[in-house]
Amino acid sequence: MADPSSTTIALTGIKPTGSPTLGNYLGMIRPALALTERHRALYFIADYHALTTVHDGAELRRLTHELAATWLAVGLDPRTALLYRQSDVPEIFEVAWILSCFAPKGLLNRAHAYKAIVEANEEAGRASDHGVSMGLFNYPVLMAADILSFDADVVPVGLDQKQHVEIARDIADAVNATYGEVLRRPEPLVDQTTQTIPGTDGRKMSKSYGNTLPLFADAKSLTKQVMRIVTDSRRPEEPKDPEGDTLFRLYRAVAPEPDVEALRQRYLAGGVGYGEVKEDLAARLVAEFEAPRERYEELAADRARVDAILADGARRARELATPVLARLRRAVGTV
């Protein structure tokens, strides 16, 4: 375990916009938890980011509690790492306003999410900004505040999220060019081995595609969904391409390397059926997540316990953010 007093800061956030999936865990949560071995780790629930899509207060509270319980169930130790709600740290939002005054509109115009909506609108013959809220447009600025408010050194991201860290760096550069070295420039930390977790249909696992495997489904439900994973029509005796197979890619994400290599050789040589691999994969997933699912169910039913952990995390997070905001306020002249 890293010594919090002498290590760099790693910061990870996730939006509470749906029930956690195997893709969330393998692609983001598991690699983020491993950071505690080398960094002082901060994990936050980005509930204000979720307001761009979630407009039901009760639903947002439920999803936030569910996500906090998930982090704790899969191994986050709140004694050594910080877990907090974004909305419980008001310093972030004051920092966000200051940063917005140094964020060129042209920079935000190039943000991937905004560009994708504009392109979709134009293809559909709609006004380019149809359905675009200022929350969505300013999303990268708030994300920059999430990062810069804590002097974060590294931010683990997938390739599709790397731009957000780059925007944070650009805004920090603009502030520093005006006032001197006020803000720390973060580095993106990209794990090349967990970029894309395939869903049951072969596309990237995503709630929007409806192709996910729920993280805490019971054994029967999880097995049923694994058995629905789309495969080609090759017979067991035929050789198969492991790299192009959704089932193998999921197996590789959860099985030990010797087992993965053994299955790879069976794919290449022929003699293994997809049904056999599905049964093996389902059994591994059920076994790996049985204990976390029990912990999750306990935490999901104990809101007071989870709220107390989040409150303590927010207190400790504010202790980190307060001096950063103070530096900024002194620099810009608001104190």
RODO-2510 file (C-alpha; in nm, 4 decimals, decimal comma):
residues 335
     n   res          X          Y          Z
     1     m     0,0000     0,0000     0,0000
     2     a     0,1312     0,3419    -0,0934
     3     d     0,2326     0,5894     0,1745
     4     p    -0,0139     0,8817     0,1362
     5     s     0,2401     1,1318     0,2681
     6     s     0,5055     1,0668     0,0048
     7     t     0,3373     0,9634    -0,3180
     8     t     0,1892     1,1283    -0,6212
     9     i    -0,1856     1,1775    -0,6506
    10     a    -0,3968     0,9691    -0,8897
    11     l    -0,7555     1,0767    -0,9475
    12     t    -1,0411     0,8766    -1,0952
    13     g    -1,4063     0,9716    -1,1456
    14     i    -1,7099     0,7899    -1,2788
    15     k    -2,0608     0,9133    -1,3525
    16     p    -2,3600     0,7545    -1,1786
    17     t    -2,5664     0,7024    -1,4928
    18     g    -2,6554     0,3342    -1,4690
    19     s    -2,5941     0,0077    -1,2879
    20     p    -2,2245    -0,0935    -1,2954
    21     t    -2,1266    -0,3471    -1,5584
    22     l    -1,8433    -0,5915    -1,6112
    23     g    -1,7089    -0,3439    -1,8669
    24     n    -1,6967    -0,0679    -1,6038
    25     y    -1,5101    -0,2971    -1,3680
    26     l    -1,2575    -0,4413    -1,6134
    27     g    -1,2000    -0,1268    -1,8134
    28     m    -1,1922     0,1303    -1,5376
    29     i    -1,2555     0,0225    -1,1780
    30     r    -1,0041    -0,2626    -1,1513
    31     p    -0,7138    -0,0678    -1,3066
    32     a    -0,8007     0,2361    -1,0936
    33     l    -0,7950     0,0350    -0,7712
    34     a    -0,4487    -0,0942    -0,8589
    35     l    -0,3205     0,2637    -0,8439
    36     t    -0,3255     0,2539    -0,4631
    37     e    -0,0037     0,0508    -0,4780
    38     r     0,1903     0,3458    -0,6230
    39     h    -0,0131     0,6609    -0,5614
    40     r    -0,2325     0,8404    -0,3156
    41     a    -0,5626     0,7547    -0,4787
    42     l    -0,8727     0,9719    -0,5006
    43     y    -1,1988     0,8325    -0,6353
    44     f    -1,5045     1,0475    -0,6876
    45     i    -1,8623     1,0001    -0,7995
    46     a    -1,9308     1,2609    -1,0654
    47     d    -2,2923     1,3339    -0,9786
    48     y    -2,2886     1,6882    -1,1208
    49     h    -2,1535     1,5557    -1,4500
    50     a    -2,4481     1,3160    -1,4553
    51     l    -2,6889     1,6122    -1,4609
    52     t    -2,6307     1,6409    -1,8345
    53     t    -2,8456     1,3290    -1,8767
    54     v    -3,0078     1,2346    -1,5434
    55     h    -3,2898     1,4737    -1,4524
    56     d    -3,4654     1,2739    -1,1826
    57     g    -3,3427     1,3616    -0,8329
    58     a    -3,4463     1,0350    -0,6714
    59     e    -3,2845     0,8385    -0,9522
    60     l    -2,9582     1,0313    -0,9208
    61     r    -2,9464     0,9659    -0,5454
    62     r    -3,0116     0,5957    -0,6048
    63     l    -2,7436     0,5673    -0,8731
    64     t    -2,4925     0,7573    -0,6604
    65     h    -2,5470     0,5260    -0,3637
    66     e    -2,5268     0,2223    -0,5909
    67     l    -2,1980     0,3365    -0,7385
    68     a    -2,0441     0,4126    -0,3991
    69     a    -2,1477     0,0675    -0,2777
    70     t    -1,9879    -0,0828    -0,5886
    71     w    -1,6485     0,0786    -0,5278
    72     l    -1,6504    -0,0384    -0,1673
    73     a    -1,7678    -0,3887    -0,2541
    74     v    -1,4918    -0,4534    -0,5071
    75     g    -1,2088    -0,3507    -0,2790
    76     l    -1,1780     0,0235    -0,2245
    77     d    -1,0510     0,0797     0,1284
    78     p    -1,1746     0,4204     0,2519
    79     r    -0,9079     0,4223     0,5231
    80     t    -0,6279     0,4553     0,2677
    81     a    -0,8051     0,5990    -0,0381
    82     l    -1,0535     0,8841    -0,0693
    83     l    -1,4064     0,8187    -0,1954
    84     y    -1,6262     1,1244    -0,2239
    85     r    -1,9199     1,2806    -0,4062
    86     q    -1,8232     1,5565    -0,6450
    87     s    -2,1161     1,7659    -0,5187
    88     d    -1,9807     1,7536    -0,1619
    89     v    -1,6681     1,9508    -0,2553
    90     p    -1,7810     2,3070    -0,3378
    91     e    -1,4245     2,4179    -0,4068
    92     i    -1,4407     2,2261    -0,7358
    93     f    -1,7149     2,4500    -0,8696
    94     e    -1,5422     2,7758    -0,7812
    95     v    -1,2291     2,6459    -0,9496
    96     a    -1,4424     2,5541    -1,2515
    97     w    -1,5602     2,9141    -1,2927
    98     i    -1,2053     3,0491    -1,2760
    99     l    -1,0900     2,7907    -1,5293
   100     s    -1,3797     2,8741    -1,7609
   101     c    -1,2420     3,2272    -1,7854
   102     f    -0,9228     3,0819    -1,9362
   103     a    -1,0805     2,8112    -2,1555
   104     p    -1,0989     2,9179    -2,5222
   105     k    -1,4327     2,8420    -2,6838
   106     g    -1,2461     2,6979    -2,9784
   107     l    -1,0855     2,4432    -2,7489
   108     l    -1,4248     2,3308    -2,6198
   109     n    -1,5613     2,3242    -2,9755
   110     r    -1,3135     2,0435    -3,0422
   111     a    -1,4234     1,8275    -2,7487
   112     h    -1,5179     1,4839    -2,8798
   113     a    -1,8609     1,4602    -2,7164
   114     y    -1,9685     1,8037    -2,8359
   115     k    -1,8350     1,7451    -3,1886
   116     a    -2,0208     1,4133    -3,2104
   117     i    -2,3529     1,5778    -3,1259
   118     v    -2,2941     1,8626    -3,3715
   119     e    -2,2097     1,6159    -3,6492
   120     a    -2,5163     1,4046    -3,5725
   121     n    -2,7381     1,7130    -3,5790
   122     e    -2,5983     1,8312    -3,9089
   123     e    -2,6404     1,4878    -4,0664
   124     a    -3,0030     1,4892    -3,9507
   125     g    -3,0634     1,8360    -4,0911
   126     r    -3,1060     1,9961    -3,7474
   127     a    -2,9448     2,3098    -3,6106
   128     s    -2,5885     2,2218    -3,5107
   129     d    -2,6473     2,2950    -3,1400
   130     h    -2,9854     2,1262    -3,1160
   131     g    -3,0174     1,9601    -2,7739
   132     v    -2,6836     2,0955    -2,6506
   133     s    -2,6944     2,2366    -2,2982
   134     m    -2,4236     2,4565    -2,1564
   135     g    -2,3589     2,1779    -1,9083
   136     l    -2,2662     1,9470    -2,1929
   137     f    -2,0594     2,2144    -2,3682
   138     n    -1,8755     2,3091    -2,0466
   139     y    -1,8311     1,9457    -1,9403
   140     p    -1,4546     1,9508    -2,0123
   141     v    -1,4089     2,2600    -1,7925
   142     l    -1,5746     2,0934    -1,4946
   143     m    -1,3667     1,7849    -1,5581
   144     a    -1,0562     2,0021    -1,5622
   145     a    -1,1639     2,1429    -1,2247
   146     d    -1,2141     1,7885    -1,0919
   147     i    -0,8507     1,7210    -1,1773
   148     l    -0,6747     2,0506    -1,1121
   149     s    -0,8466     2,1187    -0,7781
   150     f    -0,6465     1,8358    -0,6201
   151     d    -0,3037     1,8832    -0,7775
   152     a    -0,3546     1,5449    -0,9419
   153     d    -0,0392     1,4047    -1,0987
   154     v    -0,1958     1,1246    -1,3023
   155     v    -0,5452     1,0527    -1,4301
   156     p    -0,6180     0,6991    -1,5530
   157     v    -0,8254     0,7178    -1,8711
   158     g    -0,9154     0,5197    -2,1774
   159     l    -0,8031     0,6463    -2,5146
   160     d    -1,1484     0,7954    -2,5738
   161     q    -1,1146     1,0039    -2,2553
   162     k    -0,7535     1,1140    -2,2963
   163     q    -0,8644     1,4412    -2,4550
   164     h    -1,0233     1,5535    -2,1274
   165     v    -0,6863     1,5402    -1,9531
   166     e    -0,5254     1,7209    -2,2447
   167     i    -0,7869     1,9977    -2,2159
   168     a    -0,7161     2,0245    -1,8420
   169     r    -0,3470     2,0636    -1,9229
   170     d    -0,4207     2,3313    -2,1836
   171     i    -0,6332     2,5307    -1,9396
   172     a    -0,3707     2,4956    -1,6657
   173     d    -0,1115     2,6237    -1,9121
   174     a    -0,3277     2,9283    -1,9855
   175     v    -0,3626     3,0063    -1,6142
   176     n     0,0058     2,9521    -1,5485
   177     a     0,1071     3,1664    -1,8447
   178     t    -0,0862     3,4538    -1,6881
   179     y    -0,0056     3,4143    -1,3176
   180     g     0,2982     3,1910    -1,2887
   181     e     0,3084     2,8279    -1,1745
   182     v    -0,0255     2,8130    -0,9941
   183     l    -0,1655     2,4823    -1,1199
   184     r    -0,0069     2,1395    -1,1511
   185     r    -0,0239     1,9856    -1,4986
   186     p    -0,1632     1,6298    -1,4856
   187     e    -0,0541     1,3380    -1,6991
   188     p    -0,2983     1,0937    -1,8608
   189     l    -0,2358     0,7347    -1,7592
   190     v    -0,3579     0,5045    -2,0352
   191     d    -0,3721     0,1300    -1,9724
   192     q    -0,3240    -0,0176    -2,3181
   193     t    -0,4419    -0,3618    -2,2058
   194     t    -0,7952    -0,2622    -2,1065
   195     q    -0,9055    -0,0176    -2,3725
   196     t    -1,2125    -0,1907    -2,5101
   197     i    -1,4170    -0,4507    -2,3238
   198     p    -1,6512    -0,6177    -2,5732
   199     g    -2,0192    -0,6555    -2,5029
   200     t    -2,2368    -0,9553    -2,5717
   201     d    -2,2801    -0,8488    -2,9359
   202     g    -1,9119    -0,7815    -3,0051
   203     r    -1,9334    -0,4032    -2,9912
   204     k    -1,7828    -0,2066    -2,7036
   205     m    -1,9721    -0,2942    -2,3860
   206     s    -2,2058    -0,0001    -2,3311
   207     k    -2,5362     0,0628    -2,1607
   208     s    -2,6458     0,2560    -2,4681
   209     y    -2,6070    -0,0590    -2,6793
   210     g    -2,7845    -0,2840    -2,4298
   211     n    -2,5010    -0,5367    -2,4599
   212     t    -2,3678    -0,5344    -2,1045
   213     l    -2,3034    -0,7989    -1,8424
   214     p    -2,4218    -0,6670    -1,5019
   215     l    -2,1449    -0,6724    -1,2450
   216     f    -2,3518    -0,8090    -0,9568
   217     a    -2,6079    -1,0290    -1,1294
   218     d    -2,6911    -1,3554    -0,9525
   219     a    -2,5364    -1,6753    -1,0832
   220     k    -2,8393    -1,7824    -1,2853
   221     s    -2,8899    -1,4468    -1,4545
   222     l    -2,5217    -1,3961    -1,5265
   223     t    -2,4832    -1,7437    -1,6754
   224     k    -2,7888    -1,6894    -1,8934
   225     q    -2,6481    -1,3661    -2,0318
   226     v    -2,3040    -1,5138    -2,0944
   227     m    -2,4651    -1,7933    -2,2942
   228     r    -2,6187    -1,5251    -2,5202
   229     i    -2,2820    -1,3852    -2,6282
   230     v    -2,2765    -1,3701    -3,0066
   231     t    -2,0314    -1,6024    -3,1808
   232     d    -1,9807    -1,7188    -3,5387
   233     s    -2,1043    -2,0513    -3,6764
   234     r    -1,7779    -2,2441    -3,6704
   235     r    -1,8040    -2,5983    -3,5408
   236     p    -1,5958    -2,7170    -3,2421
   237     e    -1,3452    -2,9020    -3,4571
   238     e    -1,2708    -2,5973    -3,6744
   239     p    -0,9793    -2,3614    -3,5969
   240     k    -1,0860    -2,0170    -3,4736
   241     d    -0,9330    -1,6711    -3,4568
   242     p    -0,8986    -1,5841    -3,0863
   243     e    -0,8246    -1,2145    -3,1429
   244     g    -1,1412    -1,1613    -3,3436
   245     d    -1,3659    -1,3526    -3,1062
   246     t    -1,5756    -1,1661    -2,8470
   247     l    -1,5874    -1,4649    -2,6161
   248     f    -1,2104    -1,5100    -2,6107
   249     r    -1,1507    -1,1393    -2,5482
   250     l    -1,3789    -1,1498    -2,2436
   251     y    -1,2139    -1,4704    -2,1230
   252     r    -0,8717    -1,3065    -2,1548
   253     a    -0,9857    -1,0184    -1,9332
   254     v    -1,0738    -1,2433    -1,6379
   255     a    -0,8690    -1,5647    -1,6628
   256     p    -0,5052    -1,6237    -1,5533
   257     e    -0,2509    -1,5979    -1,8340
   258     p    -0,1698    -1,9748    -1,8453
   259     d    -0,5396    -2,0540    -1,8944
   260     v    -0,5694    -1,7844    -2,1593
   261     e    -0,2727    -1,9203    -2,3506
   262     a    -0,4066    -2,2769    -2,3283
   263     l    -0,7407    -2,1658    -2,4694
   264     r    -0,5649    -1,9663    -2,7419
   265     q    -0,3868    -2,2787    -2,8596
   266     r    -0,7110    -2,4763    -2,8617
   267     y    -0,8745    -2,2017    -3,0702
   268     l    -0,5918    -2,2108    -3,3239
   269     a    -0,5772    -2,5901    -3,3426
   270     g    -0,9503    -2,6537    -3,3338
   271     g    -1,1288    -2,8825    -3,0932
   272     v    -1,3077    -2,6417    -2,8647
   273     g    -1,6703    -2,5341    -2,8901
   274     y    -1,8084    -2,1937    -2,8027
   275     g    -2,0568    -2,3481    -2,5630
   276     e    -1,7750    -2,4977    -2,3569
   277     v    -1,5959    -2,1628    -2,3415
   278     k    -1,9160    -1,9840    -2,2391
   279     e    -1,9713    -2,2280    -1,9532
   280     d    -1,6116    -2,1800    -1,8361
   281     l    -1,6374    -1,8002    -1,8598
   282     a    -1,9678    -1,7921    -1,6723
   283     a    -1,8300    -2,0131    -1,3945
   284     r    -1,5252    -1,7878    -1,3556
   285     l    -1,7369    -1,4723    -1,3391
   286     v    -1,9771    -1,6227    -1,0864
   287     a    -1,6899    -1,7370    -0,8638
   288     e    -1,4958    -1,4090    -0,8879
   289     f    -1,7914    -1,1868    -0,8036
   290     e    -1,9757    -1,4004    -0,5489
   291     a    -1,8118    -1,2384    -0,2446
   292     p    -1,8210    -0,8822    -0,3871
   293     r    -2,1897    -0,9292    -0,4722
   294     e    -2,2642    -1,0225    -0,1110
   295     r    -2,0727    -0,7175     0,0134
   296     y    -2,2522    -0,5009    -0,2386
   297     e    -2,5939    -0,6187    -0,1240
   298     e    -2,5021    -0,5394     0,2376
   299     l    -2,3785    -0,1923     0,1484
   300     a    -2,6707    -0,1198    -0,0811
   301     a    -2,9015    -0,1833     0,2125
   302     d    -2,7006     0,0357     0,4523
   303     r    -2,7287     0,3898     0,3205
   304     a    -2,6147     0,5457     0,6486
   305     r    -2,2850     0,3568     0,6413
   306     v    -2,2136     0,4531     0,2810
   307     d    -2,3120     0,8154     0,3417
   308     a    -2,0733     0,8325     0,6386
   309     i    -1,7864     0,7050     0,4222
   310     l    -1,8673     0,9600     0,1513
   311     a    -1,8874     1,2410     0,4061
   312     d    -1,5477     1,1517     0,5494
   313     g    -1,4032     1,1311     0,1997
   314     a    -1,5442     1,4746     0,1173
   315     r    -1,3894     1,6217     0,4320
   316     r    -1,0485     1,4880     0,3391
   317     a    -1,0912     1,5910    -0,0248
   318     r    -1,1735     1,9476     0,0788
   319     e    -0,8524     1,9575     0,2814
   320     l    -0,6671     1,8956    -0,0445
   321     a    -0,8744     2,1307    -0,2600
   322     t    -0,8777     2,4285    -0,0217
   323     p    -0,5111     2,5284    -0,0666
   324     v    -0,5381     2,4930    -0,4449
   325     l    -0,8379     2,7249    -0,4533
   326     a    -0,6568     2,9656    -0,2199
   327     r    -0,3607     2,9784    -0,4607
   328     l    -0,5935     3,0491    -0,7481
   329     r    -0,7854     3,3187    -0,5640
   330     r    -0,4659     3,4937    -0,4627
   331     a    -0,3381     3,4749    -0,8194
   332     v    -0,6529     3,6138    -0,9853
   333     g    -0,7046     3,8789    -0,7184
   334     t    -1,0293     3,7727    -0,5520
   335     v    -0,8672     3,7773    -0,2074
***
